[in-house]
Amino acid sequence: MLNVTHTCERMEIDLSSVTRAIQSVREIVGEVEPTKTAAKLIKSVLSLDVKFEDGDVARVTALAVAEALARCKGEVGDEAELYAAAVKRAQEHMDAPRNRWMYAKAEDVEKPVETKSIEGTDLKVVVKADGKIKRGGKQQVADALFKKHVLESTTPCDNACFVQILMKEAGMSLAGARTYAHNCRKAAGMVNGK
């Protein structure tokens, strides 16, 4: 039987309750290099050499170890057995459908990217599932259309005409088109005022 209460006290892991133990370990492991920090914590508490490849797995495993230590009040019968149970608990937590979204990686989710070509320009912008232009794309569209219809045109259109073009080509509302038209004119130095 191994008593790790003094080690936990020294590391400021509060074993008085499961919640406090988990919160203490969460603060220790943190976001910076969780693989190394979690391995070091487990080495200090259970005297086991472990290695982690994934930060989420390291963090959740360390939290599961803290939970197990709090439940046994710091009295560990077999370190390897406690660690194996913690690894199993962490994996079950991460694999549970209700928690899976928290541990999703960008490479796990493949979404097809739809693009939309803007008439009269060589610009393609990313669109959402509902067909609307994604954030940041509207300004690119407005800049390209402003360049084509106002700056490089032999007969530049006025503000009202440009607002209508934005409404038609980019699917903007009147208020949105006026805002983007103003921003384009301001960037080109064509706006007087403040």
Residue, then its C-alpha position, 0 to 999 in steps of 0.5 A: m500500500l502506497n500513501v501519496t497524500h504527502t506528494c499530492e500536498r507538496m504538488e498542491i493537489d487537493l484530495s479532499s474531494v474529487t472535484r478539487a483534485i481534478q481542478s488542481v490537476r487541471e491547473i497543473v497540467g494546463e494548456v502549455e505542453p500537456t504531454k510533458t506536464a501530465a507525464k511528469l505529474i504521473k511520474s511524481v505521484l505514481s512513480l510510473d514512466v509514461k509517455f503521451e503523444d496527444g495533449d488531450v489524451a494526456r490531460v484527460t488521463a491526468l484528470a482521471v488519475a486525480e479522480a482515482l487518487a481522490r476516491c481512494k483518499g491517497e491510499v494506492g494499492d497498486e500503482a500500475e492498476l490505478y493507472a490502467a483504470a485511469v487510462k480506461r476511464a479517460q478513454e471511455h470519457m473521450d469516446a463517449p458520443r456526448n463528449r466526442w466533440m470536445y476532442a475532435k481534431a481538424e484532420d478528423v473532420e473533412k468538410p467539402v469546401e464550396t466556392k463561388s465565382i464572382e461574375g466579371t472577376d477572377l475571384k472565388v470565395v468560400v460559401k456556407a451550406d446555405g449559399k451565403i459568402k463566408r465571413g471575410g469573403k464579402q470584403q474581398v468581393a467588394d474590393a474586387l468589384f470596386k476595383k472593376h467597376v469604379l477604379e479601372s472602369t472607363t466610366p466609373c459608376d457612382n455610389a448608388c450604382f456600386v451599392q446595387i452591384l454589391m446587392k446583386e453580385a454578393g447578395m448583400s442587403l441594402a445596409g450591408a452593401r452601403t457599409y461595404a461600399h463606404n469601406c471600399r471608398k474609404a480605403a481608396g481615399m475617396v471619402n471626406g470627413k472624420 
